[in-house]
Amino acid sequence: MAALARIRVDATEVERLSVDVARVLHYVELLFAVDVAGVEPLRQPPVVHQPLRVDEARDVLGERAVAVSAGAVDGLVRVPKVIG
C-alpha cells in the first residue's frame, strides 16, 4: 500500500500500520454485516450557496499587531518560506 501511495515506510512502522489497516478493514466488515433491510436511504439536504464576499485586500491584523510582531519589518510580517 505504501508503494501505491508513494510514501516511504520504515520496516519498524510496517507492523504498526498493518495492525491499523487490519482494524479499519474489520470495522468495514462490521458495517457490511449490519441488516439495513427496510431502512429508507437518507436524503441529502439541499445545497445552499452562500454569497461570496468581495475578494479585496484589507487590514486583517491591524497596524498595531504588525508593529509589535517579532518579525515585523517596514510594516510587514516576515514568515518562513514554505514553498521551494
Wavefront OBJ file of the C-alpha trace (Angstrom):
o trace
v 0.000 0.000 0.000
v 2.856 2.360 0.798
v 4.289 1.857 -2.677
v 0.905 2.617 -4.274
v 0.559 5.757 -2.161
v 4.179 6.650 -2.960
v 5.145 7.053 0.665
v 8.214 5.724 2.403
v 7.557 3.416 5.361
v 10.312 2.182 7.653
v 10.423 -1.502 8.494
v 9.648 -0.584 12.109
v 6.406 1.089 11.044
v 5.150 -1.792 8.909
v 3.912 -3.833 11.887
v 2.036 -0.904 13.440
v 0.499 0.141 10.132
v -0.513 -3.446 9.367
v -2.436 -3.574 12.657
v -4.106 -0.232 11.893
v -5.174 -1.318 8.405
v -6.497 -4.623 9.786
v -8.618 -2.671 12.308
v -10.061 -0.470 9.573
v -10.912 -3.485 7.412
v -12.525 -5.224 10.391
v -14.675 -2.147 11.017
v -15.744 -2.116 7.348
v -16.729 -5.780 7.658
v -18.872 -4.880 10.696
v -20.623 -2.171 8.687
v -21.402 -4.585 5.851
v -22.836 -7.057 8.373
v -25.498 -4.588 9.571
v -29.005 -5.537 8.428
v -30.423 -2.499 6.659
v -33.404 -4.203 5.045
v -36.389 -1.884 5.130
v -34.355 1.183 6.102
v -35.040 4.189 3.912
v -31.929 5.781 2.428
v -31.050 9.181 3.841
v -31.756 12.168 1.670
v -29.087 14.771 1.195
v -30.210 18.218 2.307
v -30.377 20.822 -0.435
v -27.144 22.666 -1.086
v -27.488 26.334 -0.268
v -24.945 28.518 -1.976
v -23.762 31.328 0.218
v -22.867 34.595 -1.470
v -19.132 35.155 -1.596
v -17.607 38.292 -0.206
v -15.646 40.587 -2.473
v -12.029 39.461 -2.762
v -10.187 42.602 -1.813
v -7.134 43.362 0.276
v -7.914 44.698 3.718
v -6.207 45.249 7.037
v -6.667 41.972 8.911
v -4.174 42.108 11.763
v -4.165 45.829 12.268
v -1.156 48.111 12.189
v -0.526 47.782 15.921
v -0.405 43.968 15.800
v 2.071 44.110 12.929
v 4.181 46.779 14.611
v 4.690 44.709 17.772
v 5.340 41.476 15.870
v 8.807 39.997 16.380
v 9.212 39.551 12.639
v 7.926 42.983 11.578
v 9.985 44.886 9.011
v 8.685 48.100 7.451
v 5.086 47.328 8.445
v 5.174 43.782 7.080
v 5.477 40.495 8.950
v 8.263 38.175 7.829
v 7.351 34.493 7.725
v 9.459 31.429 6.900
v 9.475 30.252 3.298
v 7.331 27.127 2.976
v 7.313 26.517 -0.775
v 10.585 25.986 -2.605
l 1 2 3 4 5 6 7 8 9 10 11 12 13 14 15 16 17 18 19 20 21 22 23 24 25 26 27 28 29 30 31 32 33 34 35 36 37 38 39 40 41 42 43 44 45 46 47 48 49 50 51 52 53 54 55 56 57 58 59 60 61 62 63 64 65 66 67 68 69 70 71 72 73 74 75 76 77 78 79 80 81 82 83 84
